[in-house]
């Protein structure tokens, strides 16, 4: 059986690599074809703008700050619809 669904993309933002790669593995099991990992808010914003994801999974506290919350607001306009 062949699915004609478009590839689903996920952006994972976490400053702890083991957690990020565990989330990536889970997202692939859920059927996401492309998973991109960023470890900071600047990279996340750049990646979201250059290749809009279908979903963003973001750590609330990046490097001990609320950067995950603060940087998530601009992503609302960059996600695929």
VMD Tcl script that builds the backbone (N, CA, C; Angstrom):
set m [mol new atoms 243]
animate dup $m
set s [atomselect $m all]
$s set {name element resname resid chain x y z} {
  {N N UNK 1 A 0.840 -1.167 0.000}
  {CA C UNK 1 A 0.000 0.000 0.000}
  {C C UNK 1 A 0.889 1.235 0.000}
  {N N UNK 2 A 0.620 2.149 -0.882}
  {CA C UNK 2 A 1.413 3.368 -1.003}
  {C C UNK 2 A 0.613 4.551 -0.499}
  {N N UNK 3 A 1.228 5.322 0.403}
  {CA C UNK 3 A 0.565 6.529 0.901}
  {C C UNK 3 A 0.928 7.689 0.004}
  {N N UNK 4 A -0.046 8.503 -0.327}
  {CA C UNK 4 A 0.194 9.688 -1.133}
  {C C UNK 4 A 0.247 10.936 -0.263}
  {N N UNK 5 A 0.530 10.751 1.017}
  {CA C UNK 5 A 0.603 11.872 1.932}
  {C C UNK 5 A 1.937 12.591 1.779}
  {N N UNK 6 A 1.931 13.920 1.931}
  {CA C UNK 6 A 3.196 14.647 1.870}
  {C C UNK 6 A 4.064 14.290 3.074}
  {N N UNK 7 A 5.355 14.444 2.914}
  {CA C UNK 7 A 6.279 14.174 4.007}
  {C C UNK 7 A 5.962 15.102 5.171}
  {N N UNK 8 A 5.969 14.540 6.365}
  {CA C UNK 8 A 5.715 15.352 7.554}
  {C C UNK 8 A 7.052 15.714 8.189}
  {N N UNK 9 A 7.162 16.996 8.574}
  {CA C UNK 9 A 8.426 17.501 9.115}
  {C C UNK 9 A 8.244 17.959 10.558}
  {N N UNK 10 A 9.241 17.631 11.376}
  {CA C UNK 10 A 9.235 18.045 12.776}
  {C C UNK 10 A 10.520 18.798 13.079}
  {N N UNK 11 A 10.389 19.852 13.853}
  {CA C UNK 11 A 11.539 20.589 14.371}
  {C C UNK 11 A 11.588 20.325 15.866}
  {N N UNK 12 A 12.698 19.796 16.328}
  {CA C UNK 12 A 12.885 19.472 17.741}
  {C C UNK 12 A 13.933 20.423 18.300}
  {N N UNK 13 A 13.573 21.116 19.377}
  {CA C UNK 13 A 14.480 22.094 19.970}
  {C C UNK 13 A 14.712 21.712 21.427}
  {N N UNK 14 A 15.928 21.275 21.716}
  {CA C UNK 14 A 16.291 20.915 23.083}
  {C C UNK 14 A 17.794 21.041 23.225}
  {N N UNK 15 A 18.248 21.596 24.333}
  {CA C UNK 15 A 19.685 21.776 24.548}
  {C C UNK 15 A 20.346 20.529 25.139}
  {N N UNK 16 A 19.565 19.505 25.438}
  {CA C UNK 16 A 20.111 18.240 25.914}
  {C C UNK 16 A 20.018 17.229 24.777}
  {N N UNK 17 A 21.167 16.866 24.226}
  {CA C UNK 17 A 21.209 16.059 23.008}
  {C C UNK 17 A 20.537 14.696 23.162}
  {N N UNK 18 A 20.740 14.037 24.294}
  {CA C UNK 18 A 20.128 12.718 24.454}
  {C C UNK 18 A 18.605 12.802 24.437}
  {N N UNK 19 A 18.062 13.817 25.065}
  {CA C UNK 19 A 16.613 14.004 25.046}
  {C C UNK 19 A 16.137 14.324 23.633}
  {N N UNK 20 A 16.854 15.201 22.944}
  {CA C UNK 20 A 16.476 15.576 21.577}
  {C C UNK 20 A 16.466 14.359 20.657}
  {N N UNK 21 A 17.468 13.514 20.773}
  {CA C UNK 21 A 17.525 12.351 19.889}
  {C C UNK 21 A 16.494 11.295 20.278}
  {N N UNK 22 A 16.129 11.228 21.549}
  {CA C UNK 22 A 15.055 10.335 21.965}
  {C C UNK 22 A 13.720 10.816 21.386}
  {N N UNK 23 A 13.496 12.119 21.444}
  {CA C UNK 23 A 12.276 12.688 20.849}
  {C C UNK 23 A 12.268 12.450 19.348}
  {N N UNK 24 A 13.420 12.624 18.709}
  {CA C UNK 24 A 13.512 12.383 17.265}
  {C C UNK 24 A 13.116 10.951 16.924}
  {N N UNK 25 A 13.599 10.003 17.693}
  {CA C UNK 25 A 13.259 8.600 17.460}
  {C C UNK 25 A 11.754 8.377 17.609}
  {N N UNK 26 A 11.167 8.986 18.626}
  {CA C UNK 26 A 9.718 8.854 18.832}
  {C C UNK 26 A 8.925 9.481 17.689}
  {N N UNK 27 A 9.382 10.632 17.217}
  {CA C UNK 27 A 8.682 11.306 16.113}
  {C C UNK 27 A 8.749 10.459 14.835}
  {N N UNK 28 A 9.879 9.831 14.586}
  {CA C UNK 28 A 9.995 8.954 13.405}
  {C C UNK 28 A 9.042 7.757 13.526}
  {N N UNK 29 A 8.921 7.222 14.747}
  {CA C UNK 29 A 7.982 6.119 14.962}
  {C C UNK 29 A 6.546 6.559 14.712}
  {N N UNK 30 A 6.266 7.838 14.935}
  {CA C UNK 30 A 4.934 8.386 14.700}
  {C C UNK 30 A 4.687 8.736 13.234}
  {N N UNK 31 A 5.708 8.540 12.392}
  {CA C UNK 31 A 5.523 8.744 10.964}
  {C C UNK 31 A 6.101 10.019 10.394}
  {N N UNK 32 A 6.873 10.754 11.177}
  {CA C UNK 32 A 7.508 11.956 10.645}
  {C C UNK 32 A 8.724 11.550 9.833}
  {N N UNK 33 A 8.762 12.019 8.581}
  {CA C UNK 33 A 9.833 11.643 7.666}
  {C C UNK 33 A 11.103 12.436 7.927}
  {N N UNK 34 A 10.941 13.700 8.250}
  {CA C UNK 34 A 12.085 14.576 8.446}
  {C C UNK 34 A 12.027 15.159 9.847}
  {N N UNK 35 A 13.093 14.974 10.594}
  {CA C UNK 35 A 13.206 15.550 11.928}
  {C C UNK 35 A 14.509 16.333 11.980}
  {N N UNK 36 A 14.386 17.611 12.266}
  {CA C UNK 36 A 15.549 18.479 12.367}
  {C C UNK 36 A 15.706 18.860 13.829}
  {N N UNK 37 A 16.940 18.825 14.329}
  {CA C UNK 37 A 17.204 19.122 15.729}
  {C C UNK 37 A 18.014 20.402 15.841}
  {N N UNK 38 A 17.558 21.294 16.724}
  {CA C UNK 38 A 18.294 22.518 17.040}
  {C C UNK 38 A 18.517 22.548 18.550}
  {N N UNK 39 A 19.616 23.141 18.973}
  {CA C UNK 39 A 19.912 23.171 20.408}
  {C C UNK 39 A 19.745 24.556 21.021}
  {N N UNK 40 A 19.389 25.533 20.196}
  {CA C UNK 40 A 19.189 26.885 20.737}
  {C C UNK 40 A 18.129 27.604 19.924}
  {N N UNK 41 A 17.645 28.730 20.488}
  {CA C UNK 41 A 16.526 29.420 19.845}
  {C C UNK 41 A 16.890 30.045 18.511}
  {N N UNK 42 A 18.117 30.545 18.350}
  {CA C UNK 42 A 18.511 31.165 17.081}
  {C C UNK 42 A 18.480 30.140 15.951}
  {N N UNK 43 A 19.088 28.993 16.182}
  {CA C UNK 43 A 19.080 27.946 15.164}
  {C C UNK 43 A 17.656 27.476 14.866}
  {N N UNK 44 A 16.829 27.379 15.904}
  {CA C UNK 44 A 15.447 26.935 15.712}
  {C C UNK 44 A 14.677 27.898 14.815}
  {N N UNK 45 A 14.841 29.187 15.070}
  {CA C UNK 45 A 14.145 30.188 14.259}
  {C C UNK 45 A 14.628 30.134 12.813}
  {N N UNK 46 A 15.947 30.028 12.621}
  {CA C UNK 46 A 16.502 29.956 11.262}
  {C C UNK 46 A 15.989 28.715 10.525}
  {N N UNK 47 A 15.982 27.574 11.211}
  {CA C UNK 47 A 15.516 26.333 10.578}
  {C C UNK 47 A 14.030 26.398 10.253}
  {N N UNK 48 A 13.234 26.970 11.149}
  {CA C UNK 48 A 11.792 27.067 10.914}
  {C C UNK 48 A 11.484 27.990 9.740}
  {N N UNK 49 A 12.267 29.049 9.594}
  {CA C UNK 49 A 12.038 29.967 8.479}
  {C C UNK 49 A 12.478 29.377 7.148}
  {N N UNK 50 A 13.583 28.632 7.156}
  {CA C UNK 50 A 14.116 28.101 5.902}
  {C C UNK 50 A 13.344 26.886 5.400}
  {N N UNK 51 A 12.775 26.107 6.303}
  {CA C UNK 51 A 12.044 24.909 5.918}
  {C C UNK 51 A 10.934 24.685 6.948}
  {N N UNK 52 A 9.793 25.336 6.774}
  {CA C UNK 52 A 8.739 25.305 7.790}
  {C C UNK 52 A 8.313 23.888 8.169}
  {N N UNK 53 A 8.292 23.605 9.475}
  {CA C UNK 53 A 7.880 22.274 9.932}
  {C C UNK 53 A 6.367 22.176 10.088}
  {N N UNK 54 A 5.890 20.950 10.201}
  {CA C UNK 54 A 4.489 20.707 10.511}
  {C C UNK 54 A 4.244 20.829 12.008}
  {N N UNK 55 A 5.257 20.494 12.779}
  {CA C UNK 55 A 5.149 20.540 14.235}
  {C C UNK 55 A 6.501 20.922 14.832}
  {N N UNK 56 A 6.446 21.644 15.946}
  {CA C UNK 56 A 7.658 22.000 16.683}
  {C C UNK 56 A 7.524 21.444 18.088}
  {N N UNK 57 A 8.522 20.684 18.512}
  {CA C UNK 57 A 8.593 20.181 19.880}
  {C C UNK 57 A 9.757 20.927 20.518}
  {N N UNK 58 A 9.432 21.791 21.501}
  {CA C UNK 58 A 10.456 22.678 22.046}
  {C C UNK 58 A 10.523 22.577 23.561}
  {N N UNK 59 A 11.739 22.467 24.060}
  {CA C UNK 59 A 11.995 22.511 25.496}
  {C C UNK 59 A 11.642 23.911 25.997}
  {N N UNK 60 A 10.960 23.985 27.111}
  {CA C UNK 60 A 10.560 25.281 27.658}
  {C C UNK 60 A 11.783 26.053 28.154}
  {N N UNK 61 A 12.690 25.363 28.822}
  {CA C UNK 61 A 13.884 26.005 29.371}
  {C C UNK 61 A 15.105 25.597 28.565}
  {N N UNK 62 A 15.582 26.502 27.735}
  {CA C UNK 62 A 16.805 26.261 26.967}
  {C C UNK 62 A 17.963 26.959 27.675}
  {N N UNK 63 A 18.986 26.204 27.995}
  {CA C UNK 63 A 20.168 26.736 28.675}
  {C C UNK 63 A 19.805 27.484 29.953}
  {N N UNK 64 A 18.820 26.970 30.700}
  {CA C UNK 64 A 18.459 27.540 31.981}
  {C C UNK 64 A 17.610 28.795 31.932}
  {N N UNK 65 A 17.172 29.215 30.759}
  {CA C UNK 65 A 16.322 30.397 30.641}
  {C C UNK 65 A 14.986 29.995 30.025}
  {N N UNK 66 A 14.065 30.925 29.975}
  {CA C UNK 66 A 12.765 30.660 29.359}
  {C C UNK 66 A 12.814 30.886 27.851}
  {N N UNK 67 A 13.951 30.706 27.253}
  {CA C UNK 67 A 14.126 30.965 25.822}
  {C C UNK 67 A 13.173 30.127 24.973}
  {N N UNK 68 A 12.839 28.943 25.423}
  {CA C UNK 68 A 11.917 28.095 24.674}
  {C C UNK 68 A 10.541 28.709 24.558}
  {N N UNK 69 A 10.106 29.377 25.593}
  {CA C UNK 69 A 8.808 30.056 25.562}
  {C C UNK 69 A 8.909 31.327 24.728}
  {N N UNK 70 A 9.935 32.119 25.000}
  {CA C UNK 70 A 10.084 33.410 24.333}
  {C C UNK 70 A 10.299 33.280 22.826}
  {N N UNK 71 A 11.031 32.266 22.400}
  {CA C UNK 71 A 11.334 32.136 20.974}
  {C C UNK 71 A 10.254 31.391 20.207}
  {N N UNK 72 A 9.302 30.789 20.877}
  {CA C UNK 72 A 8.276 30.011 20.189}
  {C C UNK 72 A 7.225 30.891 19.515}
  {N N UNK 73 A 6.992 32.068 20.004}
  {CA C UNK 73 A 5.977 32.941 19.430}
  {C C UNK 73 A 6.205 33.225 17.946}
  {N N UNK 74 A 7.432 33.544 17.499}
  {CA C UNK 74 A 7.621 33.813 16.060}
  {C C UNK 74 A 7.351 32.609 15.165}
  {N N UNK 75 A 7.409 31.398 15.693}
  {CA C UNK 75 A 7.214 30.198 14.875}
  {C C UNK 75 A 5.780 30.043 14.399}
  {N N UNK 76 A 4.858 30.672 15.061}
  {CA C UNK 76 A 3.449 30.500 14.683}
  {C C UNK 76 A 3.196 30.827 13.228}
  {N N UNK 77 A 3.913 31.800 12.688}
  {CA C UNK 77 A 3.710 32.182 11.297}
  {C C UNK 77 A 4.550 31.383 10.315}
  {N N UNK 78 A 5.474 30.540 10.815}
  {CA C UNK 78 A 6.366 29.823 9.908}
  {C C UNK 78 A 5.984 28.374 9.682}
  {N N UNK 79 A 5.059 27.844 10.460}
  {CA C UNK 79 A 4.707 26.439 10.302}
  {C C UNK 79 A 3.888 26.224 9.044}
  {N N UNK 80 A 4.044 25.041 8.456}
  {CA C UNK 80 A 3.271 24.686 7.261}
  {C C UNK 80 A 1.806 24.568 7.601}
  {N N UNK 81 A 0.971 24.883 6.647}
  {CA C UNK 81 A -0.489 24.746 6.863}
  {C C UNK 81 A -1.064 23.780 5.881}
}
mol reanalyze $m
mol bondsrecalc $m
mol representation Tube
mol addrep $m
